[in-house]
Amino acid sequence: MCDSVSDKKPFTEQAKLFATAQALHTKLLVVDSHCDTPMCFFDGIDLGKREKRVKVDFRKMEDGEIDAIFMATYIEQGGLDEASTRLATEKAFDTIAKIKMQIARNSAQVEQATTAQQIIDIKKVGKRAVVLALENGYALGTDLANIERFFDEGVRYITLCHNGDNAICDSAVGCNTHGGLSNYGRQVVKEMNRLGMMVDLSHANEKSFFDAAEVSTKPLIFSHSSAYSLCAHPRNVTDAQLRLLAEMGGVCQVCLYPLFLNGTEEATVSDAVDHIDYIVNMIGIDFVGIGSDFDGGGGICGFQTSAEAMAMTVELLRRGYAHDDIAKIWGGNLMRVMKKVENKK
């Protein structure tokens, strides 16, 4: 049954919390660090309308008062031969072009952002921001020059791998092909640092993370992962990873995929905030955020689409989080990392 702790509170208390949350969202910069909506670009889809076929569209973002979303170009892991990787690269650029078409078609509602400051500025003019991301460095092939090509299109983080080892690193559900990050993968991290692109370790295994941390001169991110100690799924982040992530000034964006929250196919807003609580208690308020994974399996009772984002804020308020801390969770921490990575000094 879809139920959460906050649902059981008296209606008047819930109404007060919702009113406070609604007022907060007009002031906060509310950022969702990961959605897979481009996988759902079926014929005739228009993100400027309330599309029943997707969990994220620009109207739902407006309803939930989400200011910015990182829209991932997901590329399925395939063969490592040159022909296969070339097709993956082509597919990634084609998907990016389709995202940009959606933005252009709905320019009265949204704009593409490529910097943290642009995200802030877009909110100020009453629009939503879309930031491009690439999920699975497999799309790079073995050509480092592709990183700059994606950067020039506006991609601001690359998830180094997905569900399978690639030329860059070993996956959380892979075969330990390289024993962590490959030599090529080390070059990839260095090039991303040089360009000012965030390195995302969601989907990578623990050794790949520690290798990337050794190489990177910039903070790392987990764009959509949760706490392993609360849910022992290989996609989640261990305490040792969290501690090093904080030392580097990175951020772990709690994922709304039920299997990563409580190990079942159904989870609640309360379950998600349990992971936020855990990370805050483990490493502090400055290193956690929210990455929904909508349209890629993400969605929990009470927060199934972008339109319901305020349910998370209500639960954070109910648990006693200060307004400034909620601002950090909902985007402040990720923006701090993005600004740090943008700075090429």
C-alpha positions as CSV (number, residue, x, y, z in Angstrom):
1,M,0.0,0.0,0.0
2,C,1.3,3.5,-0.9
3,D,1.6,5.1,2.5
4,S,4.2,7.1,4.4
5,V,4.7,8.4,7.9
6,S,3.8,11.9,6.9
7,D,0.5,10.7,5.4
8,K,-0.7,9.8,8.8
9,K,-0.3,13.2,10.3
10,P,-3.5,15.2,11.0
11,F,-4.7,17.1,8.0
12,T,-4.2,20.5,9.6
13,E,-0.6,19.8,10.3
14,Q,0.0,18.5,6.8
15,A,-1.7,21.6,5.4
16,K,0.6,23.9,7.4
17,L,3.7,22.0,6.3
18,F,2.6,22.1,2.7
19,A,2.0,25.8,2.8
20,T,5.5,26.3,4.3
21,A,6.9,24.0,1.6
22,Q,5.2,25.9,-1.1
23,A,6.5,29.2,0.1
24,L,10.0,27.7,0.4
25,H,10.0,26.5,-3.2
26,T,9.5,30.0,-4.5
27,K,12.8,31.0,-2.8
28,L,14.8,27.8,-3.1
29,L,16.7,26.7,-6.1
30,V,15.1,23.2,-6.6
31,V,17.3,20.9,-8.7
32,D,16.7,17.3,-9.7
33,S,20.1,15.9,-10.7
34,H,19.0,13.0,-12.9
35,C,16.1,11.9,-15.1
36,D,16.0,9.5,-18.0
37,T,13.1,11.1,-19.8
38,P,14.9,11.2,-23.2
39,M,14.5,7.4,-23.3
40,C,10.7,8.1,-23.6
41,F,10.9,10.4,-26.6
42,F,8.2,8.6,-28.5
43,D,6.6,9.9,-31.7
44,G,4.6,13.0,-31.0
45,I,5.8,13.6,-27.5
46,D,5.9,17.2,-26.4
47,L,7.4,18.0,-23.0
48,G,5.7,21.4,-23.0
49,K,2.4,19.6,-22.3
50,R,1.4,17.4,-19.4
51,E,2.4,14.1,-20.9
52,K,0.9,11.0,-19.3
53,R,3.6,8.9,-20.8
54,V,6.5,10.5,-18.8
55,K,7.2,11.4,-15.2
56,V,9.0,14.6,-16.2
57,D,7.7,17.3,-18.5
58,F,8.0,21.1,-18.2
59,R,4.4,21.4,-16.9
60,K,5.0,18.9,-14.2
61,M,8.2,20.7,-13.3
62,E,6.2,23.9,-12.9
63,D,3.6,22.1,-10.8
64,G,6.2,20.8,-8.4
65,E,8.2,24.0,-8.6
66,I,11.3,22.2,-9.8
67,D,13.7,24.9,-11.2
68,A,16.2,22.7,-13.0
69,I,16.7,19.1,-14.1
70,F,19.7,17.2,-15.4
71,M,18.3,15.3,-18.4
72,A,20.4,12.2,-19.1
73,T,21.2,10.8,-22.5
74,Y,21.2,7.1,-21.6
75,I,23.2,4.7,-23.8
76,E,22.8,1.0,-23.2
77,Q,26.1,-0.9,-22.8
78,G,27.0,-2.9,-25.9
79,G,30.0,-4.4,-27.5
80,L,33.4,-2.8,-27.2
81,D,34.4,-3.2,-30.8
82,E,34.8,0.0,-32.9
83,A,31.6,-0.4,-34.9
84,S,29.5,-0.8,-31.8
85,T,31.0,2.2,-29.9
86,R,30.7,4.4,-33.0
87,L,27.0,3.6,-33.2
88,A,26.7,4.4,-29.4
89,T,28.4,7.8,-30.0
90,E,26.1,8.6,-32.9
91,K,23.0,7.7,-30.9
92,A,24.1,9.9,-28.0
93,F,24.5,13.0,-30.2
94,D,21.2,12.2,-31.9
95,T,19.5,12.0,-28.5
96,I,21.1,15.3,-27.4
97,A,19.7,16.9,-30.6
98,K,16.2,15.7,-29.7
99,I,16.5,17.2,-26.2
100,K,17.5,20.5,-27.7
101,M,14.5,20.3,-30.0
102,Q,12.2,19.9,-27.0
103,I,13.8,23.0,-25.4
104,A,13.6,25.0,-28.5
105,R,9.9,24.1,-29.1
106,N,9.1,25.3,-25.5
107,S,11.4,28.2,-25.2
108,A,8.8,30.3,-23.4
109,Q,9.0,27.7,-20.5
110,V,12.5,26.4,-20.5
111,E,16.1,27.2,-21.4
112,Q,19.2,25.1,-21.6
113,A,21.8,25.9,-18.9
114,T,25.5,25.1,-19.0
115,T,26.7,26.8,-15.8
116,A,25.4,27.0,-12.2
117,Q,24.9,30.7,-12.6
118,Q,22.8,30.2,-15.7
119,I,20.5,27.9,-13.7
120,I,20.1,30.7,-11.1
121,D,19.5,33.3,-13.8
122,I,16.9,31.2,-15.6
123,K,14.9,30.8,-12.4
124,K,15.0,34.6,-12.0
125,V,13.1,35.1,-15.3
126,G,10.5,32.5,-14.3
127,K,11.6,29.6,-16.5
128,R,12.9,26.1,-15.9
129,A,16.4,25.0,-16.7
130,V,17.5,21.8,-18.5
131,V,21.1,20.7,-18.1
132,L,22.4,17.9,-20.3
133,A,24.1,14.8,-18.9
134,L,25.5,11.6,-20.5
135,E,24.7,8.3,-18.8
136,N,27.4,5.8,-19.7
137,G,30.8,6.8,-20.8
138,Y,30.5,3.9,-23.3
139,A,29.3,6.6,-25.7
140,L,32.8,8.1,-25.7
141,G,34.3,5.0,-27.3
142,T,38.0,5.2,-26.8
143,D,38.4,8.7,-28.3
144,L,39.2,11.4,-25.6
145,A,38.2,14.1,-28.1
146,N,34.6,13.0,-27.8
147,I,34.5,14.4,-24.2
148,E,35.1,17.9,-25.5
149,R,32.5,17.3,-28.3
150,F,29.9,16.4,-25.7
151,F,31.0,19.3,-23.5
152,D,30.5,21.7,-26.4
153,E,27.0,20.4,-26.8
154,G,26.4,21.4,-23.1
155,V,26.9,18.0,-21.3
156,R,27.9,18.9,-17.8
157,Y,28.4,15.4,-16.2
158,I,29.2,12.0,-17.6
159,T,28.2,8.9,-15.6
160,L,31.3,6.8,-16.3
161,C,29.5,3.6,-16.8
162,H,26.1,1.9,-16.6
163,N,25.1,-1.8,-16.0
164,G,28.3,-3.4,-17.4
165,D,32.0,-2.7,-17.6
166,N,33.2,-0.5,-20.4
167,A,36.5,0.9,-21.6
168,I,36.6,3.4,-18.7
169,C,35.8,1.4,-15.6
170,D,34.1,-1.5,-13.9
171,S,30.4,-1.3,-13.2
172,A,28.7,-2.0,-9.8
173,V,27.1,-5.0,-11.6
174,G,30.0,-5.8,-13.9
175,C,32.7,-8.5,-14.1
176,N,35.7,-6.5,-12.6
177,T,37.3,-6.3,-16.1
178,H,39.9,-3.6,-15.1
179,G,40.0,-3.9,-11.3
180,G,38.5,-0.4,-11.1
181,L,39.4,2.4,-13.4
182,S,41.3,1.6,-16.6
183,N,44.3,3.6,-17.8
184,Y,42.0,5.1,-20.4
185,G,39.5,5.9,-17.6
186,R,42.1,7.8,-15.7
187,Q,42.7,9.9,-18.8
188,V,38.9,10.4,-19.1
189,V,38.7,11.8,-15.5
190,K,41.6,14.1,-16.1
191,E,40.1,15.5,-19.3
192,M,36.7,16.0,-17.6
193,N,38.5,17.9,-14.9
194,R,40.3,20.0,-17.5
195,L,37.1,20.9,-19.3
196,G,35.0,21.6,-16.2
197,M,32.7,18.6,-16.4
198,M,31.4,16.8,-13.3
199,V,32.5,13.1,-12.9
200,D,29.6,10.9,-11.9
201,L,30.3,7.6,-10.2
202,S,26.7,6.3,-10.0
203,H,26.7,2.8,-11.5
204,A,30.5,2.4,-11.0
205,N,31.8,-0.2,-8.5
206,E,33.5,0.8,-5.3
207,K,37.1,0.3,-6.6
208,S,36.3,2.5,-9.7
209,F,35.2,5.3,-7.3
210,F,38.3,5.1,-5.2
211,D,40.5,5.1,-8.3
212,A,38.6,8.1,-9.7
213,A,39.0,9.9,-6.3
214,E,42.8,9.3,-6.5
215,V,43.0,10.8,-10.0
216,S,40.5,13.7,-9.8
217,T,41.5,17.2,-8.7
218,K,37.8,18.1,-8.5
219,P,34.9,16.9,-6.3
220,L,33.1,13.8,-7.5
221,I,29.3,13.2,-7.6
222,F,26.8,10.4,-7.4
223,S,24.0,11.8,-9.5
224,H,21.5,9.1,-8.4
225,S,22.6,6.7,-5.6
226,S,21.6,6.0,-2.1
227,A,23.2,4.7,1.2
228,Y,24.4,1.1,1.1
229,S,24.2,0.8,4.9
230,L,20.4,1.3,4.7
231,C,19.9,-0.9,1.6
232,A,22.7,-3.3,0.6
233,H,22.3,-2.9,-3.2
234,P,25.5,-2.8,-5.3
235,R,24.3,0.5,-6.8
236,N,24.4,2.2,-3.4
237,V,27.3,4.1,-1.7
238,T,29.2,2.6,1.2
239,D,30.2,4.5,4.3
240,A,33.8,4.5,3.2
241,Q,32.8,6.1,-0.1
242,L,30.7,8.7,1.6
243,R,33.5,9.7,3.9
244,L,36.0,10.2,1.1
245,L,33.3,11.9,-1.0
246,A,32.9,14.5,1.8
247,E,36.6,15.0,2.1
248,M,36.7,15.9,-1.6
249,G,33.7,18.2,-1.2
250,G,31.5,16.1,-3.5
251,V,27.8,15.2,-3.2
252,C,25.6,12.1,-3.1
253,Q,22.2,12.7,-4.7
254,V,19.7,10.2,-3.1
255,C,17.9,8.2,-5.8
256,L,14.2,7.5,-5.8
257,Y,14.4,4.0,-7.2
258,P,12.6,1.8,-4.7
259,L,15.0,-1.1,-4.9
260,F,17.8,1.2,-3.8
261,L,15.8,2.6,-0.9
262,N,14.3,-0.5,0.8
263,G,15.1,-3.4,-1.4
264,T,11.5,-3.8,-2.6
265,E,9.5,-2.6,-5.6
266,E,7.6,0.0,-3.5
267,A,9.1,2.7,-1.4
268,T,7.9,6.0,0.2
269,V,9.0,9.5,0.6
270,S,9.8,8.6,4.2
271,D,12.2,5.8,3.0
272,A,14.0,8.4,0.7
273,V,14.4,10.9,3.6
274,D,15.7,8.0,5.8
275,H,18.6,7.9,3.3
276,I,19.1,11.7,3.4
277,D,19.1,11.5,7.3
278,Y,21.7,8.7,7.2
279,I,24.0,10.6,4.9
280,V,23.6,13.8,6.9
281,N,24.4,12.0,10.1
282,M,27.3,10.2,8.5
283,I,29.1,13.1,6.7
284,G,27.1,16.3,7.2
285,I,24.4,18.4,5.6
286,D,26.7,19.7,2.8
287,F,27.1,16.5,0.8
288,V,23.6,15.2,0.0
289,G,20.9,16.0,-2.6
290,I,18.1,14.5,-4.7
291,G,18.3,12.7,-8.1
292,S,15.0,11.2,-8.9
293,D,15.9,8.8,-11.7
294,F,12.4,9.5,-13.1
295,D,11.6,7.7,-16.4
296,G,14.5,5.4,-15.6
297,G,12.7,3.4,-12.8
298,G,12.6,6.2,-10.2
299,G,9.3,7.0,-8.5
300,I,8.1,6.4,-4.9
301,C,4.7,6.6,-3.1
302,G,4.0,10.3,-2.7
303,F,6.6,11.4,-5.2
304,Q,5.9,9.7,-8.5
305,T,6.5,12.6,-10.9
306,S,8.1,16.0,-10.9
307,A,4.7,17.5,-10.0
308,E,4.9,16.0,-6.5
309,A,8.3,17.3,-5.5
310,M,6.9,19.3,-2.6
311,A,6.1,16.0,-0.8
312,M,9.9,15.7,-0.2
313,T,10.1,19.2,1.2
314,V,7.1,18.5,3.5
315,E,8.8,15.4,4.9
316,L,12.1,17.3,5.4
317,L,10.2,20.0,7.3
318,R,8.3,17.4,9.4
319,R,11.6,15.9,10.5
320,G,12.9,19.3,11.6
321,Y,15.3,20.3,8.8
322,A,16.0,24.1,8.8
323,H,15.1,26.1,5.7
324,D,18.7,26.7,4.9
325,D,19.5,23.0,5.2
326,I,16.6,22.1,2.8
327,A,18.0,24.7,0.4
328,K,21.3,22.8,0.4
329,I,19.6,19.4,-0.1
330,W,17.4,20.6,-2.9
331,G,20.2,22.1,-5.0
332,G,22.6,24.2,-3.0
333,N,25.1,21.4,-2.5
334,L,25.0,20.3,-6.1
335,M,25.5,23.9,-7.3
336,R,28.5,24.3,-5.0
337,V,30.1,21.3,-6.6
338,M,29.2,22.4,-10.1
339,K,30.7,25.9,-9.5
340,K,33.9,24.2,-8.1
341,V,34.2,22.0,-11.1
342,E,33.6,24.9,-13.5
343,N,36.5,26.8,-12.0
344,K,39.5,25.6,-14.0
345,K,42.1,26.9,-11.6
